[in-house]
Amino acid sequence: MNHQLKRSIQKAFAAPKPDPQEKARFLKTLPQPQIGMFRFILVQASYLRKATWILSGLILLLALFGARNMRQDTLWIISAFVPVLGLLAVTESTRSMTYGMSEFEMSTRFSLKSVVLARMSILGLIHFAVIAALTPLCRSGHDFSLLRTGMYLMVPYLLTVNFSLWIARRVNGKETIYGCMCAAVIVSGIHTGLHFATGLIYQEIYTGWWIVLSGFLLIALAHEIHCTMKRTEEYTWNLSLIG
C-alpha cells in the first residue's frame, strides 16, 4: 500500500476535532428515551439475584413452620436467621464494587450512586415487609406485644446492616462478603446466646431500652448509608481519573 493511499484512508476516516460546544449540540440532537423513577426502580429490582428472593422466602416459610410446630421457640429461631437478611441487603447493594463492576455501571445512563441507592431502598423495603410479616407469626407461644416482637427481630437486622456497611467501606473485593458473613454470624450468635444464657434483657421492663437501641441503630444506619454514598462518589471520581 503506497503512502498516498494511506493518507487518503486516514483523511477519509479521520476523527473529528474535539469541540465541546459541537459535542454538546450533537448530544442534544440524540433521542433520549424517558424513564420515570418507578420504572427505574422496577428495572433495578429485576437485577436482584434470585438467591435474595429465595432466601427471604425461606425465612418466611421457616417462620410459618415454627409457628405451627415449635411455637415458643419460633421467635428465637427466626431472630437467629434475620441477620441473613441484613447480609443479603449489603452484599447485593454493593455487588458492583465487590466484583469490580463499578466501571461498567458508570458507563450506563444512571450514575453508580443512583444504582446503589435504588438497590438499598428496594431491599430495605422488601426486608421491612418480611420482618413485618414475621412479627405476628413469631408471637406464637408468647404474650409479647407486636412492638416487642418486632424489635427483637429488627435489632439483629439493623446491627448486621450497620456492621456490614462499615466493613464494606473498609474492605475491597470479595473479602467484603466474608467480612459481612462474619458480622452476620456474630450478631446471630450473640442474640441467640443472650436469650438462652439469660432472658433478663427480654423482659417487659426493658422495652424502653430496646426502643432507644432501635432508634440509635436507625440513626447509625442513616449515617452509614450517607458514608457509603460518599464513598461511591469518591470511587467514581478515582475511576474517572484512572480512565
C-alpha positions in Angstrom: 0.0 0.0 0.0 1.6 3.3 -1.1 1.8 6.4 1.1 -0.7 8.4 -0.9 -3.4 5.7 -0.4 -2.6 5.6 3.3 -3.0 9.3 3.6 -6.3 9.1 1.7 -7.6 6.5 4.0 -6.5 8.4 7.1 -8.2 11.6 5.8 -11.4 9.7 5.0 -11.6 8.1 8.4 -10.1 11.0 10.5 -11.7 11.5 13.8 -13.3 15.0 14.2 -11.5 17.5 16.3 -12.8 17.8 19.8 -15.1 20.7 20.2 -17.1 20.9 23.5 -19.8 23.1 22.0 -20.3 21.0 19.0 -20.3 17.9 21.2 -23.0 19.3 23.5 -25.0 20.4 20.5 -24.7 16.9 18.9 -25.7 15.1 22.1 -28.9 17.3 22.4 -30.0 16.0 18.9 -29.8 12.4 20.1 -33.2 10.8 21.2 -33.3 10.4 24.9 -35.9 7.8 26.0 -37.6 9.0 29.1 -37.8 6.7 32.1 -39.6 7.5 35.3 -38.5 6.8 38.9 -40.9 4.0 39.3 -39.7 2.3 36.0 -36.1 2.8 37.2 -36.9 1.1 40.5 -38.5 -1.9 38.7 -35.5 -2.2 36.4 -33.1 -2.3 39.3 -35.4 -4.8 41.1 -35.1 -7.1 38.1 -31.3 -7.2 38.6 -31.5 -8.6 42.1 -30.2 -12.1 42.3 -32.7 -15.0 42.6 -30.9 -16.1 45.8 -32.0 -12.9 47.5 -35.7 -13.6 46.8 -35.4 -17.3 47.6 -33.6 -16.9 51.0 -36.1 -14.2 52.1 -39.0 -16.6 51.2 -37.3 -19.5 53.0 -37.1 -17.4 56.2 -40.9 -16.7 55.9 -41.6 -20.4 55.4 -39.4 -21.3 58.4 -41.5 -18.9 60.5 -44.7 -20.5 59.3 -43.4 -23.9 60.1 -42.2 -22.7 63.5 -45.5 -21.0 64.4 -47.2 -24.3 63.6 -44.9 -26.7 65.3 -42.4 -25.1 67.6 -44.4 -22.2 68.9 -42.4 -20.9 71.9 -39.0 -21.2 70.1 -40.2 -19.6 66.9 -39.2 -16.1 67.8 -35.7 -17.0 68.8 -35.1 -19.3 65.9 -36.3 -16.7 63.4 -34.3 -13.9 65.1 -31.2 -16.0 64.6 -31.8 -16.1 60.8 -32.8 -12.4 60.5 -29.1 -11.3 60.2 -29.0 -13.2 56.9 -31.4 -10.6 55.5 -29.1 -7.9 56.6 -26.2 -9.7 55.0 -28.2 -10.0 51.7 -29.1 -6.3 51.8 -25.5 -5.1 52.0 -23.8 -7.7 49.7 -26.5 -7.2 47.0 -26.3 -3.4 47.2 -22.5 -3.2 47.0 -22.2 -6.1 44.4 -20.8 -3.7 41.7 -17.9 -2.6 43.8 -17.3 -6.1 45.3 -16.9 -7.8 41.9 -15.1 -4.9 40.2 -18.1 -4.0 38.0 -18.2 -0.3 39.1 -16.6 0.9 35.9 -19.2 -0.9 33.8 -22.0 0.5 35.9 -20.6 4.0 35.4 -20.9 3.7 31.7 -24.7 3.3 31.9 -27.2 6.1 31.8 -27.7 6.3 35.5 -24.9 7.1 38.0 -23.4 4.4 40.2 -24.7 6.3 43.2 -28.3 6.2 41.9 -28.0 2.4 41.3 -26.6 1.6 44.7 -29.2 3.8 46.5 -32.0 2.3 44.5 -31.0 -1.2 45.3 -30.6 -0.4 49.0 -34.0 1.2 49.0 -35.6 -1.8 47.3 -34.0 -4.4 49.6 -34.8 -2.3 52.7 -38.5 -2.1 51.8 -38.6 -5.8 51.0 -36.9 -6.8 54.2 -39.1 -4.4 56.2 -42.1 -6.2 54.7 -40.6 -9.6 55.5 -40.0 -8.6 59.1 -43.5 -7.1 59.4 -44.9 -10.4 58.2 -42.7 -12.4 60.6 -43.7 -10.3 63.6 -47.2 -11.8 64.2 -46.0 -15.3 63.3 -43.2 -15.1 65.9 -45.7 -14.1 68.7 -46.8 -17.7 68.7 -46.4 -19.1 72.2 -45.6 -15.8 73.7 -47.6 -12.9 75.3 -45.2 -10.3 73.8 -46.7 -7.3 72.2 -46.2 -6.7 68.5 -43.9 -3.8 69.3 -41.6 -6.1 71.5 -41.6 -8.9 69.0 -40.8 -6.5 66.1 -37.9 -5.0 68.0 -36.5 -8.4 68.8 -36.4 -9.1 65.1 -35.4 -5.6 63.9 -32.5 -5.1 66.2 -30.4 -8.0 64.9 -31.2 -6.9 61.3 -30.1 -3.3 61.9 -27.0 -4.4 63.8 -26.0 -6.7 60.9 -26.6 -4.0 58.2 -24.7 -1.4 60.2 -21.7 -3.6 60.8 -21.7 -4.9 57.2 -21.9 -1.4 55.6 -19.0 -0.3 57.9 -17.0 -3.4 56.7 -17.9 -2.8 53.0 -16.4 0.7 53.2 -13.1 -0.5 54.5 -12.6 -3.8 52.7 -12.3 -4.1 49.0 -13.0 -7.0 46.7 -14.6 -10.4 47.5 -13.2 -10.1 51.1 -16.2 -7.8 51.7 -18.5 -10.8 51.5 -16.5 -12.8 54.1 -16.4 -9.8 56.4 -20.2 -9.3 56.2 -20.8 -13.0 56.7 -18.7 -12.9 59.9 -20.7 -9.9 61.1 -24.0 -11.7 60.5 -22.8 -14.8 62.3 -21.5 -12.8 65.3 -24.8 -10.9 65.6 -26.8 -14.0 65.3 -24.7 -15.9 67.9 -24.8 -13.0 70.4 -28.5 -12.5 70.1 -29.3 -16.2 70.4 -26.7 -16.7 73.2 -28.2 -13.8 75.3 -31.6 -15.4 75.1 -30.6 -18.9 76.2 -28.0 -17.7 78.7 -30.3 -15.2 80.4 -33.7 -13.9 79.4 -33.3 -10.9 81.7 -32.9 -8.3 78.9 -36.0 -9.6 77.1 -38.3 -8.8 80.0 -41.1 -6.2 79.5 -39.4 -3.7 81.9 -36.6 -3.3 79.4 -38.8 -2.4 76.5 -37.8 1.3 76.7 -34.2 0.4 76.3 -35.0 -1.7 73.2 -36.8 1.3 71.7 -33.8 3.5 72.4 -31.5 0.9 70.9 -33.7 0.7 67.8 -33.7 4.4 67.4 -29.9 4.6 67.8 -29.4 1.9 65.2 -31.7 3.7 62.7 -29.7 6.9 63.1 -26.5 4.9 62.7 -27.9 3.3 59.6 -28.7 6.7 58.1 -25.1 7.7 58.8 -23.6 4.5 57.3 -25.8 5.0 54.1 -24.6 8.6 53.8 -20.9 7.5 54.2 -21.5 4.7 51.6 -22.9 7.1 49.1 -20.0 9.5 49.7 -17.5 6.6 49.2 -19.3 5.7 46.0 -18.8 9.3 44.7 -15.1 9.1 45.6 -14.8 5.7 44.0 -16.4 7.1 40.8 -14.0 10.1 40.8 -11.0 7.9 41.3 -12.0 5.7 38.4 -12.6 8.7 36.1 -9.0 9.9 36.9 -7.6 6.4 36.1 -9.6 6.4 32.9 
